């Protein structure tokens, strides 16, 4: 697709037609261009034609800063951003480390020859614990909340399933919001509810629900995918792991190259042209046309990485990628995702030096999604016989 032009027309569920963008420089240009909006309600003429049960609706129609445009986006993002600042995230390191230690010790306690799924045994519970602790999600809600978020990212479901998934997501986050109103605490969900008392403009109920869905969902799913992918890459590439153990490279090099090579989010729907945008090479995105950005593809663009872009190489000098987006909508959770992955990898491979793939040479199943990018599972043996 990258070779076909600066943007390629593709068919999404619905069917809805959109321009797919996978070149690094075009992604940067469009994500920084004020002529491109995420607000479907304001800038998508085709909104009225979207069928009921459209599986992308929870993402595209989300009423939060994620889909806001211009000043509205800046205002709402400003209220969330301090919670994910580098300083705030750094303060979370001991908590993340303690959670990782607990999970890896459970893997270490398994009998020799036992197979376990790293996604379910480490990546998912670590990411879920960190983000749910941050937002004060009680333990009894976490499992169903995580399952509902994960289901949203499968755009292959039929309309009836999509309606059921959307109802489940709404029910779970309504339940969470009700719980936080009844049990306020020192957490970010309670902070959002208390903001009106501090003189800030109160968030309408739908915006509150969708904001919680966004920050918890994005903070959970992307970290799970990144950790799982990085573990799989390292177990298939013992040379890179050996370099870390020798001290030639650090875990941060592994994390950045994993983001470049296997970004946890692929096509992020959707953006809309506010006016005609000429990309050159005969491609013009017309006013109102939908756009999906292939963020994970940017890291493998040969124009940016001419030397073996399809190979994992944590020693490469430049590891440029757009795995966390770019422009005004750059991911607020980038610092947190990096820290979680670094801690997870260092803890896992230090505590379990003999960790191995359960089926070397097999290709693990991938997620059935063009939105999320990662492995559906990754079976490993903590203590080979």
N, C-alpha and C positions, 0 to 999 in steps of 0.2 A: 504493500500500500504506500509505503514511503516513497518508493521509486516511481509510482504512478503520478505523483504531483504533490503540490503543497497542501491539498485537501482532496479527499476522495469521498464521493457520495455513497453512503451505505444504508442498508435497511435495518431498522431496529424493530423490536416487537411493536405491534399495533395494527398494521405496520406504520411506522414513522420513518421518514427519510431525513438523514442528517449528514453533515460534512464531518468526516473523521480526519483529524489532524495528528500526524505522528512525527513530523520533523521538529527537531529541537528549536531551530530559530523561528519557525512559524508558530510553535506553541508559545514561545516567549513573547512574540509580537502580539498574538491574539489575547493572551491572558493579561497583558498590560494595556490593551487598547480600550479606551473609554467607549468605543463604538460596539463593544461586546458586553452583553449583560447576562446574568444568570436568572433574572426575574421573568419567569414564564408568564405570569399574570399581566405584566406590563408590556412585554416585548415579543410574545409569540402569537402571531395571528392564527396558527394552527391549533391552538389550545382547545377550541370548541369542538374540534374533530376527534379528539382523543377518546377512545372507547372506554367504557367502564371496565374496571379490572385491569387497567394498564399496569404491568409489573414495575415500570419505572416511576410511577406516580409518587411513591413516598420520598424519593430523592428529588425529582424535578419540581414537585409542588411544595416542598418543605418550606414552611414559613419561619425562617430564621435568618441570621446574618449570612448563612451559606448561600442563599439565593437572593439576598437583597442587593440593590444596585446603588452606586453613588454614595451620597451623604447618609442615606439610611443604613447602608452596609457599614460605613465607617463608625457610625454612632453605636450600633449594636455590637460590632466586633470589639470596640473599645471597652465594653463592659465585661467581656470574657477574657480578653488577651492577658491581663495581668496574672491570671491564674495559671498561665502556661509559660510565664517568663523563664529565661534560663536560671535566674536565681531561685525562683520558686521550685522549679523542677530539680535543681541540685539539692535542695533541702529534702527531697523525697528519696534520695539515694539509699539511706539506711533502711527505709521501709521496703523499697523494692528489693534490696539485697536480702533482707530477712525472708521475704516471700519466696524468692528464688532459692535460697538455701533450703527452706522447708520442702519445696517441691522436688528439688534435685536429690535431697536425702531420701525421699520416698522412692525415687527411681533407684538409688544406690542400694536400697534395702531389698530389692527384688532378687530372687534366686538366680543363679547363673543359667544362661540360656533363655531367660524370659524375654518375650517380645512386648514392647510397649509403643504406643503412638505418641510421638513427641508433641504433636499438635494438641492432643487431649491431655497429655500428662504434664506438660510444662508451659507451652506458649499460651494456650487458651486460659488456664487458671491464673497464670501470672498477669496477663494483660487485663483480665476481668477483675481480679482483685485490686490492682492498682487503680484503675479508672473508677471502680465502684466505691472504693475507700475514699477517693478524692471527692466524689459527689454524694457520699452518704447513702448509697444504695444498701438496704439491709440484706443480710445473707439469704433470707428465705425468698427474695425476689430475683436473685442474680441469675440463676440457671435459666428460668423462663424468659427473662429479659434478653439474655445473650442469644438464646435460640431464636427469638423473634427478630432480633437485629440481623442475625446471619441469614435468615430466610428471605429477608428483603433483597439481598444482594444476588439472588438467583433470578435473572430475567427470563428464564426458560419456562417458568410456571404458566399454566393456563389462566384465563381471566377469573375463573371461579376460585382457584387457589390463591390468586393475587388478592382478591377481595378479602378472603379469609385471613391472609397474612397481614394485610393492612389493618384489619379490625383487631387482630391480636396485638400488633404494635401499639395501636392507639389505647387499647385496654391496659396493657402493661405500663405504659408511661403515665396514663391517667392514675393508675393505682399508685405509682411511685410519687407523683405530685401530691396526691391526697395524703400519703404517708408522711411526706416531708412537711406538709402544713400542720399535721398533727404532732410531729416529732421533730421540730427544728433543732439543728445542731451546728457544730462548727465544720461545715462542709460547703461545697460550692453550690449544690442545689438549694440549700437554705439561704445562701447569699443571694441567689437570684430572686428568691421570694421576698427577701428583706430589702431589696434595693429600693423599693418604693418608699420605705420608711426613711431612707437616707436622702430623699428628695429627688431621686431619679425617676424618670418616666416608667411606670409599671408596664411590664410585658403582658400583652393580652394572653389569655389561656392557650390558644393555639400556638402562639409564638413560643411560650414557655415549654410546651410539650415538644415541639419540633426542635428547640434548642437543646433540650436534654437528649433527645434522640440523636441529634447530630454529634454532640461532644462525647457522649458515652459510646455511641456506635462507631464513630471514626477512631476514637481513642482505643477501642477494643479490637476491632476487626483488622485494621492495618498492622497493628503490632503483632497480632497472632500470625498473620501471613508472613511478615518480615522475619520473625524469629524462626518459624518453621522452615522457610526457604533457606535461610542462612545455615541452619543446622544441616539440611540436606546437601547444600553445596559443599560444605566443609567435609562431610563424611565421604563425599564422592571425589574430593580433591585433597588427599592427605598432604600434598606438598604445601599448600597454603597453611594448613594447620601446623605443620612442622615449622614453618617460618615464624608463626606466632610464638610457639614454644621456645624457639631459639632467640626470640627477641628482635628478629630482623624487622618485623612489622608488628603493629599493635592491633588490639581488638577494634579500635576505631577505623582502621584501614579496612578490616573485614566488613564492618557495618556499612561504610560508605560504598564499597564495591558491591555489596549485596543490594543496596538501594539502586545503584546504577544498573546492575545486571538483572535484577529481579524485583523491580519496584512493586510494592504491595497493592497499588491501585493502578488499574490499566485505563480503560476508557471511562472518564467521569462525565456522566450526562447531567445537564446539558447547558449550553450557552446559546445566545441568540444575537444575531447581527441587528444592530439598531439602525444601520444604514448599509448600503452596498459597500463591500470590502473587496478590493481587487488584490489578490495574492500573487498575481503574475502567472506566467505559463498557461494563460488562457483560463484560469480559475477565478471566478467571481462569486463570492458568497453574497447572495441577495438579502436585502432587508427582510428580517423576520425568519430567515433560515436557521434551523437548529444546528448546533456544532457540538461534537463530542471530542474531548481532548485525550489523546493517548499518552498520558504522562509516563508510563513505564517504558514506552517505546523510545522516548527521547534519549535515555541513557545509552542506547545501542546505535544511535545515529552515527554512521561512519564519517559524516562531515565534522562531527565533534570528536569522535574517537576513531581515527583512521587505522589504528593498529589493533586488529583483532577485537572489534566491538562485541562480537558474539561469544567471547571467551571471558571467563572469570579470572581476573588478575589483580589481586589486592596490592601488588607492588607498582602498578601503573601510577605515574606521577599525577595525571589528571583523572579524577573520578567524577567529573561533572555529570549531574543528572537533574531531573525535575520530578523526582519521586514524590516530593511534598508540594508540588504545584509551583506557581510563580505569580508574581504580581500581587494585587490587593487581596486575593483569596489564598495566599500562601498558607499552608496548614499550620494552625496554632499549636498542634501537638507534635511538631517535628522534634523538638528537644526531648520531649518525653519518650517518643518512639525510639529515638537513638539510644537513650540511656537504658531503657528496658531491654533492648536487644543486646547491647554491650554487656550488661550484667548477666543476662540469661546465658549468653554464649560462654563468657568467662567462667561462670559458676559451673555450667554443665561439663565443659571439657576439662576443667581443672579437677573436678571431683570424680569424673568418670573418664579416665585417660584411655580406656580400652573400648569406649563406646563405638558401635559399628552398626551399619545398616543391616536390617534383618534379611533383605533380599538384594544384595549388591548387583548392580547392573540393570535392575528393573526400574522402569519409569513410574514413580508414584502417580496416582490419579490426581488430576488438577481440579480446582474448583469449577463448577459449571456456571461461569460468570464471565462477562466481558467487562464488568465493573471492578470486582476484586480480582487480584492476581496472586495465586499461590497454590499450595498443595492441599488436597482434601485430607490427606493423612501422611504420616511419615513414620513407618514402623522401624524401630531400632532395637538393638540388644545392648543393654547397659553393661552386662558382664558376659561376654562370649564364653562358651564352654571350651 
